[in-house]
Every structure is written in C-alpha cells, then in structure tokens.
Amino acid sequence: MARPDFRHQLEQAQRQNRSLLCVGLDPEPSRLPEALRDQPDALFAFCAAIVDATADRVCAFKPQIAYFAAHSGGEAQLERLLAHIRAVAPQVPVILDAKRGDIGSTAAQYAREAFERYGADALTLSPYMGSDSISPYWDYPQRGLFLLCRTSNPGGDDLQQLPLQDAAGPPGERLYERVARLAASQWDPHGQTGLVVGATYPQELARVRELAPGLPLLVPGVGAQGGDAAAVVRAGWAGPGTLVVNASRAVIYAGSGTDFAQAARAAAQALRDELNAALAAPL
Ligand SMILES: O=c1ccn([C@@H]2O[C@H](COP(=O)(O)O)[C@@H](O)[C@H]2O)c(=O)[nH]1
C-alpha cells in the first residue's frame, strides 16, 4: 500500500503515540556506550536501539546526516537505519536533517539522495539561495520540506533578523519573517512545506506561527540547548500535524551504560509528557 503524504503521516503518528516529540539521531562515536564503540556498525547499532526503545513515544525521528557522512562507511549505516525504521516503526516518519541548499541541477541530486537513496519522508533545506534552489524538491510532492527560518543558534541573528526594505514586503520585515511568508504562499505549491524555528526563540516562534498559521513547524532546541518545552507548545501548536519538537542529545545520551536505550526511553517519555501537559486539549 502507498504511504500517505508526510503531513498525514505526521498527524497519524502524533495521534497514535500521543506525542509531539521527535527524537534526533546524532550519534557521536566518543559518546556511544563503551560496549558499542568498537563495533564496525556502531552508529547503526546505537541508533537502532534508540529507535526500538522510543518508537511508541515519538511522532518522528530526525537523523542528522553529518553524524553519518563524517565517517567512512557511515552513509551505508544511515541507509540501513532508515530501512530499520521503516521495518520496525513504519508509522513514524523520518525527517532527514541535511539542510541542503544549492542551484537547481545540484538540488535535484540532493532530492534524489534524500528521497530515493535514503527513503526519507521529509528533508530540511536552507532556503537562502531562493526559489530555484527549492523547486526541484517539489517533484516529490508527497515528501515534507522544512525550510530553515529562525534557527536555534545565537548566530542566527546575524542574517535572519535583518530588516528588509524592498517593495516585496512590509517595510522592516525581518528576513526570517519573509521566509515564513513565502513558505506559507508561493513556496508551497503542493502543501508539503514547513519551517524550522528554534525553541530558544519562543517570541519569534509565535511570530512565525502568525505568518504561517497552518504550516508544520520543526522546533529543535529543547534539552541540550535549553529551550522551554511548554513555551514552544504555547507559541507553536496549531493542531495535530503542525508542531514537531526535536530533542537529540537530551534523549539519546540520557544514559551511557548498557541500559542506554531504556534511559533514552525514559527521557523521551518525560519530554513527551511535558509537551502534552502544555497542550490546551489532549492529542
Ligand atoms: O536551528 C536548528 C536547526 C537544526 N538543529 C539540529 O537539531 C539537533 C539539535 O540537537 P540537540 O542535541 O537537541 O541540541 C541537531 O541535529 C542540530 O543539527 C538545531 O539544533 N537548530
């Protein structure tokens, strides 16, 4: 049977697992439990154990491609990991975090890599090369696209907060606001677009929600980066399928011993409950 489109997958996973939590899969070899560290497929083995332990507590998984591509043989382990998620948790969509952005001909190759090679359900993109760097991904209308809008890092201010003075928007519109407005209009011809907004900037998150009332927002920055989970829900929630809150290190490194997967499950459960407690009505 054909998989539903990303928005429906996300909505279904959120309802089924009663969860807004996305677990980020960012395996750093020096932080893996000792028992796994020397295994040739340690990245896969670690992430697969986290997936198995948390699949009924999350609405998505988000592997960050750099943690795999940085190591010889790592991309093959990422391919294996996506196949594993598909086999053990077909109801949970996978957002490949690659933050791609390039001219159209190269973008077409990145799209093929994400959606055909890895079989990801959604992909993060940097939109700062403009519409022709995004349009090749529209050839995969079933897959989700999350455009970087207001990122979680302090340096995001350097460009994303710049006021614009051109005729295409209201005077003083910030660059991140322009991205949100475009994503909610001409940059979303197939209803597949979402935005990345950091949990560390709840005011901007609320502003993005005003500008893009129905778009899914992928919100990294709770846990290790200190974002407030309840504030994220208050600012970003607009109904099932509209808010995905990512935590990577706070979940995957919750434990470091042989019980690391159980520790990850407990951390995911606690974060899921914290997010749910901030919802006005249960999922
Ligand atoms: O603005 C952004 C965009 C992406 N990320 C990514 O999310 C995770 C966050 O990891 P934590 O361990 O929960 O801090 C990581 O993969 C980043 O590359 C982000 O942090 N901010």
The ligand as a Tripos MOL2 file, in Angstrom:
@<TRIPOS>MOLECULE
LIG
   21    22     1     0     0
SMALL
NO_CHARGES

@<TRIPOS>ATOM
      1 O1         18.0560   25.6380   14.0900 O.2       1 LIG1
      2 C1         18.4250   24.4670   14.1770 C.ar      1 LIG1
      3 C2         18.2810   23.5520   13.1520 C.ar      1 LIG1
      4 C3         18.6750   22.2610   13.3470 C.ar      1 LIG1
      5 N1         19.2170   21.8510   14.5280 N.ar      1 LIG1
      6 C4         19.5850   20.4240   14.6530 C.3       1 LIG1
      7 O2         18.7490   19.8380   15.6630 O.3       1 LIG1
      8 C5         19.5030   18.9790   16.5030 C.3       1 LIG1
      9 C6         19.5160   19.5290   17.9100 C.3       1 LIG1
     10 O3         20.2490   18.7040   18.7650 O.3       1 LIG1
     11 P1         20.1850   18.8200   20.3730 P.3       1 LIG1
     12 O4         21.1560   17.7960   20.8360 O.co2     1 LIG1
     13 O5         18.7720   18.5270   20.8020 O.co2     1 LIG1
     14 O6         20.6010   20.1970   20.7190 O.co2     1 LIG1
     15 C7         20.8760   18.8590   15.8570 C.3       1 LIG1
     16 O7         20.8430   17.7730   14.9590 O.3       1 LIG1
     17 C8         21.0120   20.1480   15.0810 C.3       1 LIG1
     18 O8         21.8400   19.9900   13.9390 O.3       1 LIG1
     19 C9         19.3480   22.7540   15.5390 C.ar      1 LIG1
     20 O9         19.8340   22.4380   16.6430 O.2       1 LIG1
     21 N2         18.9510   24.0340   15.3400 N.ar      1 LIG1
@<TRIPOS>BOND
     1     1     2 2
     2     2     3 ar
     3     2    21 ar
     4     3     4 ar
     5     4     5 ar
     6     5     6 1
     7     5    19 ar
     8     6     7 1
     9     6    17 1
    10     7     8 1
    11     8     9 1
    12     8    15 1
    13     9    10 1
    14    10    11 1
    15    11    12 2
    16    11    13 1
    17    11    14 1
    18    15    16 1
    19    15    17 1
    20    17    18 1
    21    19    20 2
    22    19    21 ar
@<TRIPOS>SUBSTRUCTURE
     1 LIG1         1 GROUP 0 **** ****
